[in-house]
């Protein structure tokens, strides 16, 4: 992706940061308005639409009976995919997932898997033969920065509201009861909180223009107990040990606020 920003806009952002301000009058540690709508897709097993400011993500979860992996014969499967819809940004193009989309999928998947959010062992119906596979599809429909946090929040909300058919083994055959739905076996909850360094300042929930100007960013994945379950650094510039420590403290505080929002769904 190629991002272009005028020198006038760049200097304005930097001047405001030096004054302890942001272009949208937020505090450095303040998120934009967050809205969540669950059960957004009628034919999905679980879904959510999440907006952080003008960044909007729609997430759908679909369960499919499959054969478990050979190296995890008694475990279910999670597949996470991201699509950057061309309507979301002038910089997004039609075609297969690019590196940015793959990175989003991997980071969100890591936060879900390493938490772990879902008890995958309970998704196994017959060891080595049949288990549930969860497809988590994330669609970026409007982009104004901070996709990581919005995508993860959407995926978690979709999983928390997912219900799958009851499956039992009868004489070695799988019987699926589409009328009897059960919630996923949720084990933990996790979220991502991204902190960016821009003009030697650390801020959360960057807008698109702030991301363009950032030196680097770190996305922290937290479990609900405050422990770290995922970490992703982006950008070519380095962060000092002190900056990473400070960024993690900021993110841990904001993470509690994100979990409180999840509590309302």
C-alpha positions in Angstrom: 0.0 0.0 0.0 1.2 3.5 -0.8 0.1 6.3 1.5 0.6 10.0 0.7 0.2 12.8 3.1 0.9 16.5 2.6 3.7 18.2 4.5 1.1 20.7 5.8 -0.9 17.9 7.4 2.3 16.2 8.7 3.5 19.3 10.4 0.0 20.0 11.9 -0.1 16.5 13.4 3.5 16.9 14.8 2.8 20.4 16.2 -0.3 19.2 18.0 1.5 16.2 19.4 4.2 18.4 20.8 1.4 20.3 22.6 0.0 17.1 24.0 -2.9 17.1 21.6 -4.2 15.0 18.7 -5.9 16.0 15.5 -9.3 14.8 16.8 -8.9 16.2 20.3 -8.5 12.9 21.9 -6.1 12.2 24.8 -3.0 10.1 23.9 -4.5 7.1 25.7 -8.0 7.5 24.5 -9.9 5.3 22.1 -12.4 6.6 19.6 -16.1 5.6 20.1 -16.6 1.9 20.0 -19.8 0.2 18.9 -20.6 -3.5 18.8 -23.5 -5.3 17.1 -23.7 -9.1 17.5 -25.7 -11.6 15.5 -25.1 -9.3 12.6 -25.1 -12.0 9.9 -28.2 -14.2 10.0 -26.8 -17.3 8.4 -23.5 -17.4 10.3 -23.1 -19.4 13.5 -21.8 -16.3 15.2 -21.1 -12.8 14.0 -20.4 -9.2 15.0 -19.9 -5.8 13.5 -17.4 -3.7 15.4 -16.6 0.0 14.8 -13.7 1.9 16.3 -14.3 5.4 15.1 -14.7 5.1 11.3 -12.9 1.8 11.1 -15.5 -1.0 10.7 -15.0 -4.8 10.7 -17.7 -7.4 10.1 -16.8 -10.9 11.4 -18.6 -14.2 10.8 -17.9 -17.6 12.3 -19.0 -20.8 10.5 -18.6 -24.3 12.0 -17.9 -27.3 9.8 -17.4 -30.9 10.7 -14.0 -32.1 9.5 -11.1 -34.5 10.2 -8.7 -33.2 12.9 -5.1 -32.6 12.1 -2.8 -35.6 12.6 -0.7 -33.8 15.1 -3.8 -32.9 17.2 -6.2 -35.8 16.8 -8.3 -34.9 19.8 -8.6 -31.2 19.0 -10.8 -28.9 17.0 -9.5 -26.4 14.4 -9.6 -22.7 14.0 -9.0 -21.0 10.6 -8.7 -17.2 10.6 -9.0 -15.1 7.4 -9.0 -11.4 6.6 -10.3 -9.6 3.6 -9.5 -6.0 3.0 -12.5 -4.9 0.9 -11.7 -2.5 -1.8 -14.5 -0.2 -0.8 -12.9 0.3 2.6 -9.9 2.4 1.4 -8.4 3.8 -1.8 -5.3 1.8 -1.0 -7.1 -1.6 -0.9 -7.3 -3.6 -4.1 -9.3 -6.5 -5.4 -7.5 -9.8 -5.4 -6.1 -12.4 -3.0 -5.0 -11.4 0.5 -1.9 -9.3 0.6 0.8 -9.3 3.3 -1.1 -6.8 5.4 -4.3 -9.0 5.4 -2.2 -12.1 6.2 -0.5 -10.2 9.1 -3.9 -9.2 10.6 -5.1 -12.8 10.4 -2.0 -14.2 12.0 -2.0 -11.7 14.9 -5.7 -12.1 15.7 -5.4 -15.8 15.4 -2.5 -15.8 17.8 -4.5 -13.7 20.4 -7.4 -16.2 20.1 -5.3 -19.4 20.0 -2.7 -18.5 22.7 -5.3 -17.3 25.2 -6.9 -19.8 24.4 -10.4 -18.3 23.8 -12.0 -21.6 22.7 -11.4 -25.0 24.4 -10.5 -26.8 21.2 -10.4 -30.2 22.9 -14.1 -30.0 23.5 -14.7 -29.5 19.8 -13.5 -33.0 19.1 -16.4 -35.5 18.6 -14.4 -38.7 17.7 -10.7 -38.7 18.4 -8.7 -38.8 15.2 -11.8 -38.9 13.0 -14.3 -36.0 13.5 -14.1 -32.6 15.1 -15.5 -29.1 14.5 -13.5 -26.6 12.4 -14.3 -22.9 13.1 -13.8 -20.5 10.2 -13.4 -16.9 11.4 -13.8 -14.6 8.5 -13.0 -10.9 9.1 -14.1 -8.3 6.5 -12.7 -4.8 6.7 -15.5 -2.6 5.3 -14.3 0.8 6.3 -10.7 1.8 7.2 -9.5 4.7 9.3 -6.6 3.1 11.2 -6.2 0.5 13.9 -7.5 -2.5 12.1 -5.8 -4.9 14.5 -7.8 -3.9 17.6 -11.1 -3.7 15.7 -10.6 -7.1 14.0 -9.7 -8.9 17.2 -12.6 -7.3 19.1 -14.9 -8.3 16.3 -13.6 -11.9 16.3 -13.9 -12.3 20.0 -17.5 -10.9 20.1 -18.4 -13.2 17.2 -16.9 -16.3 19.0 -18.6 -15.4 22.3 -22.0 -15.4 20.5 -21.4 -18.4 18.3 -23.7 -21.5 18.7 -23.0 -24.7 16.9 -25.2 -27.8 16.3 -25.0 -30.6 18.8 -23.0 -33.5 17.4 -22.9 -37.0 18.9 -21.4 -40.4 17.8 -23.9 -43.2 17.3 -22.4 -46.6 16.3 -19.4 -44.8 14.9 -21.6 -42.4 12.8 -21.9 -38.7 13.5 -25.4 -37.4 14.2 -25.8 -33.6 13.9 -28.8 -32.0 15.5 -29.3 -28.7 13.7 -32.2 -27.8 15.9 -30.3 -28.2 19.2 -27.6 -25.5 19.3 -25.0 -25.1 22.0 -22.6 -22.2 22.7 -18.9 -22.7 22.0 -16.8 -24.0 25.0 -15.3 -20.6 25.9 -12.2 -20.9 28.1 -10.8 -17.4 28.2 -11.3 -14.0 26.6 -8.6 -11.9 25.0 -8.2 -8.6 23.1 -5.6 -6.6 21.3 -4.5 -3.1 22.2 -2.2 -1.3 19.8 0.2 1.5 20.8 2.1 3.5 18.2 5.1 5.7 18.5 4.8 8.9 16.5 7.1 11.9 16.9 8.5 10.4 20.1 5.0 10.2 21.6 3.1 7.0 22.5 -0.6 6.9 21.6 -3.4 4.3 21.4 -6.0 3.7 18.7 -4.2 5.5 15.9 -6.3 7.0 13.1 -5.3 6.5 9.5 -3.2 9.7 9.3 -1.4 8.8 12.6 -0.6 5.4 11.3 0.9 6.9 8.1 3.2 9.1 10.2 4.0 6.5 12.9 7.6 5.4 13.5 6.5 2.0 14.8 3.7 0.2 16.6 3.2 -2.6 19.1 0.0 -4.7 19.4 -0.4 -6.3 22.8 -2.7 -9.2 23.3 -4.1 -9.6 26.8 -6.1 -12.3 28.6 -8.8 -11.1 31.0 -6.5 -11.7 34.0 -4.0 -9.2 32.5 -1.5 -11.7 31.4 0.1 -11.3 27.9 -0.8 -13.8 25.2 0.3 -12.1 22.0 2.7 -9.5 20.7 3.3 -8.0 17.3 5.7 -5.1 16.4 5.2 -3.2 13.2 7.2 -0.5 11.5 10.9 -0.2 10.5 12.0 1.9 13.5 13.1 0.6 16.8 11.6 1.0 20.3 13.7 1.2 23.4 13.1 -1.1 26.4 11.7 1.8 28.3 9.2 2.6 25.5 8.0 -1.0 25.2 7.5 -1.2 29.0 5.6 2.1 29.0 3.5 1.1 26.0 2.6 -2.2 27.7 1.5 -0.4 30.8 -0.7 2.0 28.7 -2.1 -1.0 26.8 -2.9 -3.0 29.9 -5.0 -0.2 31.3 -6.9 0.3 28.1 -7.4 -3.5 27.8 -9.5 -3.4 31.0 -11.8 -0.9 29.3 -12.1 -3.1 26.2 -13.1 -6.1 28.3 -15.7 -4.0 30.1 -17.2 -3.2 26.7 -17.3 -6.9 25.8 -19.2 -7.5 29.1 -22.1 -5.5 27.6 -22.8 -7.8 24.6 
